């Protein structure tokens, strides 16, 4: 790479970083501003942390964060486990109907979630689990399956057949082959899927809004609507609440970024 190409590359990356960080910095700055009586911003230099306490109380953040944590703690491991086992079956085994069934999962990726949410609501209403965590958890797991199964089926297809055959020659069972050979090799892809599902479930707004009506069970993203009145929007408190809601996702990405990047890189190589 020449110096000119290196300079252009660095300039493009710098511009991309600025565009990516500008909204984040903007929201943090708004969250630190002093609020006017009408809910607007009075000064860009007079900073305060009072908005975070206001957001915590006004948005019922303790209840909403607990609700989001419960939904994430159950739905993400469940969806990841189901997608991993199904992906292993699709990627390493040959059985009748495998191709058409995998095609159905791929087809499900093209179905808009908004088009199926209302029918699912009526199904859960007849079952009797509307306005409970289970309505959101089961729906989140179902929505995660098409992408997760397709993603991990491709990851397990990248496992060398020689290793799988060697495990079978050594009389390893299907479960032992998965646990000792295929699973560890695809762990970056599995971790990446879990991170993606965590972000999708935590940031989901529409599904909890439709499925849950009790204030004590509303999720963190839905609680952001508490800061908008009929005539006034408390922008500083809303920005502070947004920072609080986004903090777990940012923290998870910081700790999982190596696995996250490794999963995408391995997927790109296998593709």
C-alpha positions as a Markdown table, in Angstrom:
| # | Residue | x | y | z |
|---|---|---|---|---|
| 1 | Unk | 0.0 | 0.0 | 0.0 |
| 2 | Unk | 1.4 | 3.4 | -1.0 |
| 3 | Unk | 1.5 | 6.4 | 1.2 |
| 4 | Unk | -1.3 | 8.0 | -0.8 |
| 5 | Unk | -3.5 | 4.9 | -0.4 |
| 6 | Unk | -2.7 | 4.8 | 3.3 |
| 7 | Unk | -3.6 | 8.5 | 3.7 |
| 8 | Unk | -6.9 | 8.0 | 1.9 |
| 9 | Unk | -7.7 | 4.9 | 3.9 |
| 10 | Unk | -7.0 | 6.7 | 7.2 |
| 11 | Unk | -9.0 | 9.7 | 6.2 |
| 12 | Unk | -12.0 | 7.6 | 5.2 |
| 13 | Unk | -11.8 | 5.7 | 8.5 |
| 14 | Unk | -11.5 | 8.9 | 10.5 |
| 15 | Unk | -14.6 | 10.3 | 8.7 |
| 16 | Unk | -16.5 | 7.0 | 9.4 |
| 17 | Unk | -15.5 | 7.2 | 13.1 |
| 18 | Unk | -16.7 | 10.8 | 13.4 |
| 19 | Unk | -20.0 | 10.0 | 11.8 |
| 20 | Unk | -20.4 | 6.9 | 14.1 |
| 21 | Unk | -19.5 | 8.7 | 17.3 |
| 22 | Unk | -21.2 | 12.1 | 16.7 |
| 23 | Unk | -24.7 | 10.8 | 17.7 |
| 24 | Unk | -23.3 | 9.1 | 20.8 |
| 25 | Unk | -21.5 | 12.2 | 21.9 |
| 26 | Unk | -24.5 | 14.3 | 21.1 |
| 27 | Unk | -26.9 | 12.2 | 23.3 |
| 28 | Unk | -24.4 | 12.2 | 26.2 |
| 29 | Unk | -24.0 | 16.0 | 26.0 |
| 30 | Unk | -27.8 | 16.5 | 25.9 |
| 31 | Unk | -28.1 | 14.2 | 28.9 |
| 32 | Unk | -25.7 | 16.4 | 30.9 |
| 33 | Unk | -27.5 | 19.7 | 30.1 |
| 34 | Unk | -29.5 | 21.8 | 32.5 |
| 35 | Unk | -33.2 | 21.5 | 31.8 |
| 36 | Unk | -35.4 | 24.5 | 31.3 |
| 37 | Unk | -39.0 | 24.6 | 32.7 |
| 38 | Unk | -40.4 | 23.6 | 29.3 |
| 39 | Unk | -38.1 | 20.6 | 29.0 |
| 40 | Unk | -35.6 | 22.1 | 26.6 |
| 41 | Unk | -31.9 | 23.0 | 26.9 |
| 42 | Unk | -30.8 | 26.2 | 28.5 |
| 43 | Unk | -27.0 | 26.0 | 28.2 |
| 44 | Unk | -24.3 | 24.0 | 26.5 |
| 45 | Unk | -21.7 | 24.7 | 29.2 |
| 46 | Unk | -23.6 | 24.2 | 32.4 |
| 47 | Unk | -23.5 | 20.5 | 32.9 |
| 48 | Unk | -25.3 | 18.4 | 35.6 |
| 49 | Unk | -25.9 | 14.7 | 36.5 |
| 50 | Unk | -29.3 | 15.5 | 37.9 |
| 51 | Unk | -31.0 | 14.3 | 34.6 |
| 52 | Unk | -30.0 | 10.8 | 35.3 |
| 53 | Unk | -31.7 | 10.7 | 38.7 |
| 54 | Unk | -34.7 | 12.3 | 37.1 |
| 55 | Unk | -34.7 | 9.7 | 34.3 |
| 56 | Unk | -34.3 | 6.9 | 36.8 |
| 57 | Unk | -37.4 | 8.0 | 38.8 |
| 58 | Unk | -39.6 | 9.2 | 36.0 |
| 59 | Unk | -39.0 | 6.3 | 33.7 |
| 60 | Unk | -39.3 | 3.6 | 36.4 |
| 61 | Unk | -35.9 | 2.4 | 35.3 |
| 62 | Unk | -35.4 | -0.1 | 38.1 |
| 63 | Unk | -38.5 | -2.0 | 37.1 |
| 64 | Unk | -38.0 | -1.7 | 33.4 |
| 65 | Unk | -34.3 | -2.7 | 33.5 |
| 66 | Unk | -35.3 | -5.7 | 35.6 |
| 67 | Unk | -37.9 | -6.7 | 33.1 |
| 68 | Unk | -35.5 | -6.4 | 30.2 |
| 69 | Unk | -32.9 | -8.4 | 32.2 |
| 70 | Unk | -35.4 | -11.2 | 32.9 |
| 71 | Unk | -36.4 | -11.4 | 29.2 |
| 72 | Unk | -32.8 | -11.3 | 28.0 |
| 73 | Unk | -31.6 | -13.8 | 30.6 |
| 74 | Unk | -34.1 | -16.4 | 29.4 |
| 75 | Unk | -34.6 | -15.8 | 25.7 |
| 76 | Unk | -31.0 | -15.3 | 24.6 |
| 77 | Unk | -29.5 | -18.6 | 26.1 |
| 78 | Unk | -32.6 | -20.5 | 25.0 |
| 79 | Unk | -32.5 | -19.2 | 21.4 |
| 80 | Unk | -28.7 | -19.6 | 21.2 |
| 81 | Unk | -29.0 | -23.2 | 22.4 |
| 82 | Unk | -31.8 | -24.1 | 20.0 |
| 83 | Unk | -30.0 | -22.4 | 17.1 |
| 84 | Unk | -26.7 | -24.1 | 17.9 |
| 85 | Unk | -28.2 | -27.6 | 18.0 |
| 86 | Unk | -30.3 | -27.0 | 14.9 |
| 87 | Unk | -27.3 | -25.5 | 13.1 |
| 88 | Unk | -25.2 | -28.5 | 14.0 |
| 89 | Unk | -27.8 | -30.8 | 12.6 |
| 90 | Unk | -28.2 | -28.9 | 9.4 |
| 91 | Unk | -24.5 | -28.3 | 8.9 |
| 92 | Unk | -23.0 | -31.7 | 9.7 |
| 93 | Unk | -25.7 | -34.3 | 9.1 |
| 94 | Unk | -27.5 | -35.6 | 6.1 |
| 95 | Unk | -31.2 | -36.6 | 6.5 |
| 96 | Unk | -34.3 | -36.5 | 4.4 |
| 97 | Unk | -35.9 | -33.1 | 4.0 |
| 98 | Unk | -32.9 | -31.2 | 5.2 |
| 99 | Unk | -32.7 | -28.9 | 2.2 |
| 100 | Unk | -36.3 | -27.9 | 2.0 |
| 101 | Unk | -36.5 | -27.3 | 5.8 |
| 102 | Unk | -33.4 | -25.1 | 5.7 |
| 103 | Unk | -35.0 | -23.3 | 2.8 |
| 104 | Unk | -38.0 | -22.6 | 5.0 |
| 105 | Unk | -35.8 | -21.0 | 7.6 |
| 106 | Unk | -34.2 | -18.8 | 4.9 |
| 107 | Unk | -37.6 | -17.9 | 3.6 |
| 108 | Unk | -38.7 | -16.9 | 7.1 |
| 109 | Unk | -36.0 | -14.3 | 7.1 |
| 110 | Unk | -37.9 | -12.4 | 4.4 |
| 111 | Unk | -41.1 | -12.2 | 6.4 |
| 112 | Unk | -41.5 | -8.8 | 8.1 |
| 113 | Unk | -41.8 | -9.1 | 11.9 |
| 114 | Unk | -44.5 | -6.4 | 11.9 |
| 115 | Unk | -46.8 | -8.6 | 9.7 |
| 116 | Unk | -46.8 | -11.5 | 12.2 |
| 117 | Unk | -46.9 | -9.7 | 15.5 |
| 118 | Unk | -50.6 | -9.0 | 15.7 |
| 119 | Unk | -51.6 | -12.7 | 14.8 |
| 120 | Unk | -49.1 | -13.9 | 17.4 |
| 121 | Unk | -50.7 | -11.5 | 19.9 |
| 122 | Unk | -54.1 | -13.1 | 19.4 |
| 123 | Unk | -52.6 | -16.6 | 19.7 |
| 124 | Unk | -50.9 | -15.7 | 23.0 |
| 125 | Unk | -54.2 | -14.1 | 24.2 |
| 126 | Unk | -56.1 | -17.3 | 23.6 |
| 127 | Unk | -53.4 | -19.2 | 25.4 |
| 128 | Unk | -53.5 | -16.8 | 28.3 |
| 129 | Unk | -50.0 | -15.5 | 28.5 |
| 130 | Unk | -50.5 | -11.9 | 27.2 |
| 131 | Unk | -49.1 | -9.3 | 29.6 |
| 132 | Unk | -46.5 | -11.8 | 30.9 |
| 133 | Unk | -42.8 | -12.1 | 30.2 |
| 134 | Unk | -43.4 | -15.5 | 28.5 |
| 135 | Unk | -45.3 | -13.8 | 25.7 |
| 136 | Unk | -42.2 | -11.7 | 24.8 |
| 137 | Unk | -39.7 | -14.5 | 25.6 |
| 138 | Unk | -41.3 | -17.1 | 23.4 |
| 139 | Unk | -41.8 | -14.7 | 20.5 |
| 140 | Unk | -38.2 | -13.4 | 20.8 |
| 141 | Unk | -36.9 | -17.0 | 20.6 |
| 142 | Unk | -39.1 | -17.8 | 17.6 |
| 143 | Unk | -38.0 | -14.6 | 15.8 |
| 144 | Unk | -34.3 | -15.5 | 16.5 |
| 145 | Unk | -34.5 | -18.9 | 15.0 |
| 146 | Unk | -34.4 | -18.3 | 11.2 |
| 147 | Unk | -31.3 | -16.1 | 11.2 |
| 148 | Unk | -29.6 | -18.1 | 14.0 |
| 149 | Unk | -30.2 | -21.5 | 12.4 |
| 150 | Unk | -29.0 | -20.3 | 9.0 |
| 151 | Unk | -25.9 | -18.5 | 10.5 |
| 152 | Unk | -24.8 | -21.5 | 12.5 |
| 153 | Unk | -25.6 | -24.1 | 9.8 |
| 154 | Unk | -23.1 | -22.3 | 7.6 |
| 155 | Unk | -20.6 | -22.1 | 10.5 |
| 156 | Unk | -20.8 | -25.9 | 11.1 |
| 157 | Unk | -20.6 | -26.6 | 7.4 |
| 158 | Unk | -17.1 | -25.1 | 7.6 |
| 159 | Unk | -15.9 | -27.7 | 10.0 |
| 160 | Unk | -13.6 | -30.1 | 8.1 |
| 161 | Unk | -15.3 | -33.3 | 7.3 |
| 162 | Unk | -12.1 | -35.2 | 8.1 |
| 163 | Unk | -12.3 | -34.1 | 11.8 |
| 164 | Unk | -15.9 | -35.3 | 12.0 |
| 165 | Unk | -15.1 | -38.6 | 10.4 |
| 166 | Unk | -12.1 | -39.1 | 12.6 |
| 167 | Unk | -14.3 | -38.6 | 15.7 |
| 168 | Unk | -16.7 | -41.2 | 14.4 |
| 169 | Unk | -13.9 | -43.6 | 13.7 |
| 170 | Unk | -12.8 | -43.1 | 17.4 |
| 171 | Unk | -16.4 | -44.2 | 18.3 |
| 172 | Unk | -17.4 | -40.7 | 19.5 |
| 173 | Unk | -21.2 | -40.2 | 19.7 |
| 174 | Unk | -23.0 | -37.4 | 17.9 |
| 175 | Unk | -23.1 | -35.4 | 21.2 |
| 176 | Unk | -19.4 | -36.0 | 21.9 |
| 177 | Unk | -18.5 | -34.9 | 18.4 |
| 178 | Unk | -20.5 | -31.8 | 18.9 |
| 179 | Unk | -19.1 | -31.1 | 22.3 |
| 180 | Unk | -15.4 | -31.9 | 21.6 |
| 181 | Unk | -14.9 | -31.1 | 17.9 |
| 182 | Unk | -17.6 | -29.0 | 16.2 |
| 183 | Unk | -18.7 | -26.9 | 19.1 |
| 184 | Unk | -15.3 | -25.5 | 20.1 |
| 185 | Unk | -14.4 | -24.7 | 16.4 |
| 186 | Unk | -17.6 | -22.8 | 15.9 |
| 187 | Unk | -17.5 | -21.0 | 19.3 |
| 188 | Unk | -16.7 | -17.6 | 17.7 |
| 189 | Unk | -19.8 | -17.8 | 15.6 |
| 190 | Unk | -22.0 | -19.0 | 18.5 |
| 191 | Unk | -20.7 | -16.1 | 20.7 |
| 192 | Unk | -21.4 | -13.7 | 17.9 |
| 193 | Unk | -24.9 | -14.9 | 17.5 |
| 194 | Unk | -25.5 | -14.6 | 21.3 |
| 195 | Unk | -24.2 | -11.0 | 21.2 |
| 196 | Unk | -26.5 | -10.2 | 18.3 |
| 197 | Unk | -29.5 | -11.7 | 20.0 |
| 198 | Unk | -28.7 | -9.8 | 23.2 |
| 199 | Unk | -28.7 | -6.5 | 21.3 |
| 200 | Unk | -31.8 | -7.4 | 19.3 |
| 201 | Unk | -33.8 | -8.5 | 22.4 |
| 202 | Unk | -32.6 | -5.7 | 24.6 |
| 203 | Unk | -33.3 | -3.0 | 22.0 |
| 204 | Unk | -36.7 | -4.4 | 20.9 |
| 205 | Unk | -39.4 | -1.8 | 21.3 |
| 206 | Unk | -42.5 | -2.9 | 19.3 |
| 207 | Unk | -42.9 | -6.4 | 20.7 |
| 208 | Unk | -42.9 | -5.6 | 24.4 |
| 209 | Unk | -45.1 | -2.6 | 23.6 |
| 210 | Unk | -47.7 | -4.9 | 22.0 |
| 211 | Unk | -47.4 | -7.9 | 24.4 |
| 212 | Unk | -47.2 | -6.1 | 27.7 |
| 213 | Unk | -49.5 | -3.6 | 29.2 |
| 214 | Unk | -48.7 | -3.6 | 32.9 |
| 215 | Unk | -46.4 | -0.8 | 33.8 |
| 216 | Unk | -44.3 | -2.9 | 36.2 |
| 217 | Unk | -43.4 | -5.4 | 33.4 |
| 218 | Unk | -42.6 | -2.9 | 30.6 |
| 219 | Unk | -39.0 | -3.1 | 29.3 |
| 220 | Unk | -36.3 | -0.5 | 29.3 |
| 221 | Unk | -36.9 | 0.6 | 25.7 |
| 222 | Unk | -40.6 | 1.1 | 26.2 |
| 223 | Unk | -40.0 | 3.2 | 29.3 |
| 224 | Unk | -38.4 | 5.8 | 27.1 |
| 225 | Unk | -42.0 | 6.8 | 26.0 |
| 226 | Unk | -42.6 | 8.0 | 29.6 |
| 227 | Unk | -40.7 | 11.2 | 28.9 |
| 228 | Unk | -43.0 | 12.5 | 26.1 |
| 229 | Unk | -46.1 | 14.3 | 27.3 |
| 230 | Unk | -49.0 | 15.6 | 25.2 |
| 231 | Unk | -47.4 | 19.0 | 24.6 |
| 232 | Unk | -43.9 | 18.8 | 26.1 |
| 233 | Unk | -40.9 | 16.4 | 25.7 |
| 234 | Unk | -38.3 | 16.3 | 28.4 |
| 235 | Unk | -35.3 | 16.0 | 26.0 |
| 236 | Unk | -32.6 | 16.0 | 28.6 |
| 237 | Unk | -34.2 | 13.3 | 30.8 |
| 238 | Unk | -35.0 | 11.3 | 27.6 |
| 239 | Unk | -31.4 | 11.5 | 26.6 |
| 240 | Unk | -30.2 | 10.4 | 30.1 |
| 241 | Unk | -32.6 | 7.5 | 30.0 |
| 242 | Unk | -31.3 | 6.5 | 26.5 |
| 243 | Unk | -27.8 | 6.5 | 27.9 |
| 244 | Unk | -28.9 | 4.2 | 30.8 |
| 245 | Unk | -30.7 | 1.9 | 28.5 |
| 246 | Unk | -27.8 | 1.7 | 26.0 |
| 247 | Unk | -25.1 | 1.2 | 28.7 |
| 248 | Unk | -25.6 | -2.7 | 29.0 |
| 249 | Unk | -25.4 | -3.2 | 25.3 |
| 250 | Unk | -22.2 | -1.1 | 25.0 |
| 251 | Unk | -20.7 | -2.9 | 28.0 |
| 252 | Unk | -21.5 | -6.3 | 26.5 |
| 253 | Unk | -20.0 | -5.3 | 23.2 |
| 254 | Unk | -16.8 | -4.1 | 24.9 |
| 255 | Unk | -16.3 | -7.4 | 26.6 |
| 256 | Unk | -17.3 | -9.5 | 23.6 |
| 257 | Unk | -15.8 | -7.5 | 20.8 |
| 258 | Unk | -12.9 | -10.0 | 20.2 |
| 259 | Unk | -15.4 | -12.9 | 19.8 |
| 260 | Unk | -17.7 | -10.7 | 17.8 |
| 261 | Unk | -15.1 | -9.7 | 15.3 |
| 262 | Unk | -13.7 | -13.3 | 15.2 |
| 263 | Unk | -17.1 | -14.7 | 14.4 |
| 264 | Unk | -17.7 | -12.3 | 11.5 |
| 265 | Unk | -14.2 | -12.9 | 10.2 |
| 266 | Unk | -14.5 | -16.7 | 10.3 |
| 267 | Unk | -17.9 | -16.4 | 8.6 |
| 268 | Unk | -16.4 | -14.3 | 5.8 |
| 269 | Unk | -13.5 | -16.7 | 5.3 |
| 270 | Unk | -15.9 | -19.7 | 5.1 |
| 271 | Unk | -18.2 | -17.9 | 2.7 |
